[in-house]
Amino acid sequence: MKILVTGGAGYIGSHVAKQLLETTTYQITILDNLSTGNIETIDILQKIREFHFVKLDLKEFEKVKELLEDKKFDVIIHFAAYSVVFESMQNPMKYYLNNTVNTTNLIECATKSRVKKFIFSSTAAVYGDVKQNINISENTPTNPINPYGMSKLMSEKIVQDASKVSNNFKYVIFRYFNVAGADMYFSENELSPRVGERHEPETHLIPLVVKTALGKRDILNIYGEDFDTPDGTCIRDYIHVEDLASAHIEAIDYLDENSSDIFNLGYSRGFSVKEIVNNVKEITSINFKVEVVERREGDPAFLVADNSKVLEKMKWRPKFDSLEAICKSAYEWEKSL
Ligand code: UDP
């Protein structure tokens, strides 16, 4: 089986590529323009098993077409996209062009070159601000409140429309909640992640907390403690990137026997910002500086998945549903940089 992983040098794509290389014998091609992905990640992955790396931007439509016609992939797992919400509000076209237009072309080339399965990386941002503190199911109405979420929702519709007119083009769309943590690789009994999160600039909570614990930042700002939650800080459903990645591998086999579908990926439980901060303080025994500041624009109080659909329909089972595993692997990864 031939698999193309777009965005395989990025955070989530690299964990999926790593698992594909370690646990399958499929022929893997990674496509990445290295704009936010990292060449060192490619070098590290090459040490696991050989694969084909193509440095290419998806906006190069002709080259994408040639690659797909030449390689005749069976499966595409599509991660390549921009994902900074704040940036998407300042520069929406950047998001619509890369996330939606380039995805449209990729899908067009995929159907023409007879790709059979398309696994698409989407986001809980398609739901927008749900307002009620209840777990979000796939039936919750979609209502994105920023161009990032909208660019992904539009891509979801395009994947679905393409599949409607081609019985041989099946899809799984995954809507991710808050992905965190790093490779759970152990070397001499020590957790030693080989791949992990490297965003520049970093805006996500867990990497910022571990950077602060390591003294790479002076202070951790908590964006508001007057939300309608037990400790007043926002609650999110943090899912370990290794569990998120394994769902993609499972989706490949799932489509052999099942029809196309959309699944939330989360653990159906949430942690507050203060719980994350306290957990990192506890596991590192480092008492770093924390300050409560104004709310950040657009942050909903509560964003937690209802993951019953994926558990019911797919064989996927999480292995790292532990805040400690998430924070410890994020910390060890950051320490190694
Ligand atoms: N957050 C925070 N301080 C930070 C970064 C994030 O208090 O330096 C909070 C943010 O307000 C949100 C939660 O942490 O409630 C998760 O934010 P993140 O950016 O990681 O993910 P999001 O849920 O916004 O996609």
Residues whose N, C-alpha, C, O or C-beta is under 5 A from the ligand:
A	BS01	UDP	T203 H204 L205 I206 L208 N221 I222 Y223 C234 R236 V273 R296 D299
